[in-house]
Every structure is written in structure tokens, then in C-alpha cells.
Amino acid sequence: MPQLVPPVVSCPVDPQDLVRRKLGVEVKSSQVVGKDAFCTTHDVVLEDGRAVSLRLPNNLSLASVVEAEVCIAQTSIPVPKVLSYGLVDEDKELKVSYLIFEKVSLS
């Protein structure tokens, strides 16, 4: 049976460095809170007190997952606010597609 999901590869960027460069705020802490077949999610606490989430595709060929999530976030469907995103194809400086969005409290 053919493999449906490309294999997971290590992320070519430091998640904390990516958030710091894209949002212009130092990172206080971060941790991996979820991983599925497509993306790894990091909860990130910024020095200014904000909490954000960072989603990185598990494989560079899965940049379309980030693009799809950004498209959904730009609709009227209630979703967390997108703070920054980038796609490998659009920004040659990037080594990975990414999505940073507000952390939503479920309480």
C-alpha cells in the first residue's frame, strides 16, 4: 500500500527563533503540545505576556496545510487571529512554512 503521508523530518528552523523574528518579541518559553500526521503545534509564551501557538508542517512538502489553515482563518468562521505566517515558496529566507496565531483559552 502506498504511503499517504510524507515521512516526518526534523524542523529546519528553531521554533523560538522563528517566532522572535516574525513577531519582534522575545520568547519566554515554548513547548510542543500536539503532533498529528501533518503538523506539530507549539504553545509559546512571549516576554510581553501574550500566549501564541505556532504550527509547523512535519514535512516541507506539506506547506499547503499551512496555506489552507490561513485561508480558513481569513473567513467568517470563528478561529484564532493569525499573527504571522509564511510559505516557503513565497519567502526564500524561510526554510519552512509556518503559522503563528493567538492562543485560545477554552475556559
N, C-alpha and C positions, 0 to 999 in steps of 0.2 A: 504494500500500500504506500503511495507517495506521501511524503511529509507535507502537512498542510501549513505548518507554521515554521518560518525560518528559525534556525537554531539561535539560542541566546548567546550573545557575545558580550564581553565586558564593555562598559561605557567608556568611550574615548575622551571624556571630559570629567573634571571634578565637579560634582553637582553644586557644592557650596560656591566654588569659583564662578560657575555659570550664573547662579542667582545674584551674586555680588556684582558681577559685570553688567548684567542686564537690568537690574533694579537700582543699582547705585547705592546699595545699603549693605553694611557688613552683616554676616550671618552669625547668629549666636549659637545655634545648634541645628542639626538635621538628623533625620533617621528614616530608614526605609520602612514604610508602613504597609506596603502592598506590592504584589507582583503577580501579574497574570501572563497569559501567553503572548501578550503584545507589549505591555508597558510595565515599568517599575515606578511606583509613586513614593515620593519623599515628602515628609512633613518638615517644614523649615520654619524656624523661629528667627526673625530678624532683630538686629540690635535696636531698632526703633519700636519694638514691641509687637509688630504685626506677625501673624502666622500665615504662611502661604503653603501651597502644595506645588510640587514640581513633578511633572510626568515626563519620563524619557522612554522612548521606544527601546525594546530589548534587542533590536537588530536595526542597523542603519537602513535596511530596505523597507522598514515599517514606518517611514516618515508620514505616509498617508494617514496613519492612525491619528497622529498629532493634528494634521490638517483637518480631518473630519471632526475632531473634538472642538477645534477652534471655530469651524463653521457652525456647529450646533450652538456654541456659546454666543454666537452673534445673532441668534434668533430670539423670538419672544418666549421661548421655553425657559423657565426659571432655572438658571445654573449659576455657579460661582463666576465672579467677574474675572476675565482674563487680564492679567497684569503685563505679561510679555510672552511672546512665542517666536520661534524661528524655525525655518525649514532649511535643511542642508542645501537644497538646490538653489535657494534664493540668496544665501549668505555664505560666501566661500570661506569666511573666517570660521564658521561653525563646523564642528566635526560630528555634530549630532543634532537632530531636530529636538525641540523641547517645548513644553507648555508650563507656564507658571500662572497659577490662579489663586484667588483668595481661598483661604481655608474656611469651610462651612462648619459651624457648630450645629450638632444635631440635638442639642438640649433645648 
